[in-house]
Amino acid sequence: MEAVAKLRNIPMSPRKMRLVVDNIRGRKVVDAFGILKHTNKEAAVWLEKLLLSAVNNWEQKSEQEGAADDYELYVKTAHVDPGSIIYRFLPAPQGRAYKVRKRRNHVTIVVENRVALDGENDE
């Protein structure tokens, strides 16, 4: 059984977010939390909250409270999509203006269990 968590319109460029997301993709949830806790980037703070939300979504969906370690949850997929861009202008020499692009992104994390649930059918 898998659970999804999405975070939209994060005020950070997708490129910076992908650097951290690539580190946790495919890992166990416990290992991913350890990596995010010790990563010195702003993206790690956002992703730690999102991963916690994905684990809680899985627990509610599977009705297994606090059993994330027992079923070996792992990050099945994690991807970053570009969001909207807000344009600002800075004054430049000789009456010109420089365009400043403030980028945003959307992150999606899917967690799944490796050990089958009690009532789950093998497909």
C-alpha positions as CSV (number, residue, x, y, z in Angstrom):
1,M,0.0,0.0,0.0
2,E,1.3,3.4,-0.9
3,A,0.5,6.9,0.3
4,V,1.2,10.2,-1.3
5,A,2.1,13.7,0.1
6,K,2.3,16.8,-2.0
7,L,3.7,20.2,-1.2
8,R,3.0,23.0,-3.6
9,N,4.4,26.5,-4.3
10,I,7.5,26.2,-2.2
11,P,9.4,29.5,-2.7
12,M,12.7,27.9,-3.8
13,S,14.1,27.0,-7.2
14,P,13.4,23.5,-8.4
15,R,17.1,22.9,-9.0
16,K,18.0,23.5,-5.4
17,M,15.2,21.2,-4.2
18,R,16.2,18.4,-6.5
19,L,19.7,18.3,-5.0
20,V,18.2,17.1,-1.7
21,V,15.4,15.0,-3.2
22,D,17.9,12.9,-5.1
23,N,19.5,11.9,-1.8
24,I,16.4,10.3,-0.3
25,R,14.7,8.7,-3.4
26,G,14.5,4.9,-2.9
27,R,15.7,4.9,0.7
28,K,14.1,3.6,3.8
29,V,12.1,6.2,5.6
30,V,14.2,6.0,8.7
31,D,17.4,6.5,6.7
32,A,15.7,9.4,4.8
33,F,14.9,11.2,8.0
34,G,18.5,10.8,9.1
35,I,19.8,12.2,5.9
36,L,17.4,15.2,6.0
37,K,18.2,15.9,9.6
38,H,21.9,16.3,8.8
39,T,21.6,18.0,5.5
40,N,22.6,21.7,5.7
41,K,20.1,23.1,3.1
42,E,16.8,24.9,3.4
43,A,15.2,22.2,1.2
44,A,15.8,19.6,3.9
45,V,13.5,21.4,6.3
46,W,10.6,21.4,3.8
47,L,11.2,17.8,2.8
48,E,11.4,16.5,6.4
49,K,7.9,17.9,7.0
50,L,6.6,16.5,3.8
51,L,8.1,13.0,4.5
52,L,6.5,13.1,7.9
53,S,3.2,13.9,6.3
54,A,3.5,11.1,3.8
55,V,4.2,8.6,6.6
56,N,1.2,9.8,8.6
57,N,-0.9,9.5,5.4
58,W,0.3,5.9,5.1
59,E,-0.6,5.1,8.7
60,Q,-4.1,6.5,8.4
61,K,-4.7,4.8,5.1
62,S,-3.4,1.4,6.3
63,E,-4.9,1.9,9.9
64,Q,-1.5,0.9,11.4
65,E,-0.7,3.5,14.0
66,G,3.0,3.9,14.6
67,A,4.0,0.8,12.6
68,A,6.1,2.5,9.9
69,D,9.2,0.7,11.1
70,D,7.5,-2.7,11.3
71,Y,6.5,-2.6,7.6
72,E,9.8,-1.2,6.3
73,L,8.4,1.9,4.7
74,Y,10.6,3.4,1.9
75,V,10.4,6.4,-0.4
76,K,9.1,4.8,-3.6
77,T,9.1,8.0,-5.7
78,A,10.0,11.6,-5.1
79,H,10.0,14.2,-7.8
80,V,10.2,18.0,-8.1
81,D,8.2,19.9,-10.7
82,P,8.6,23.6,-11.5
83,G,5.9,25.9,-10.3
84,S,4.9,29.4,-11.2
85,I,7.6,32.1,-11.6
86,I,7.1,35.6,-10.1
87,Y,8.9,38.3,-12.1
88,R,10.4,41.3,-10.5
89,F,12.6,44.1,-12.0
90,L,15.7,45.7,-10.7
91,P,16.9,49.0,-11.9
92,A,19.9,48.8,-14.2
93,P,22.3,51.3,-15.8
94,Q,21.2,53.7,-18.5
95,G,17.5,53.4,-17.8
96,R,17.3,49.7,-18.3
97,A,15.8,47.0,-16.0
98,Y,17.0,43.6,-15.1
99,K,14.4,40.8,-14.8
100,V,14.6,38.8,-11.6
101,R,12.8,35.5,-11.7
102,K,11.6,34.2,-8.3
103,R,11.0,30.5,-8.9
104,R,8.7,28.1,-7.1
105,N,8.3,24.3,-7.1
106,H,6.0,21.5,-6.3
107,V,7.2,18.3,-4.6
108,T,5.5,14.9,-4.6
109,I,6.6,12.0,-2.3
110,V,5.2,8.5,-2.4
111,V,6.0,6.0,0.4
112,E,5.2,2.3,0.2
113,N,5.7,-0.7,2.5
114,R,8.0,-3.6,1.6
115,V,6.5,-6.0,4.1
116,A,2.9,-6.9,3.2
117,L,0.1,-5.8,5.5
118,D,-2.0,-8.4,7.3
119,G,-5.1,-8.1,5.2
120,E,-3.4,-7.2,2.0
121,N,-3.6,-9.5,-1.0
122,D,-0.5,-10.4,-3.0
123,E,-1.0,-9.2,-6.6
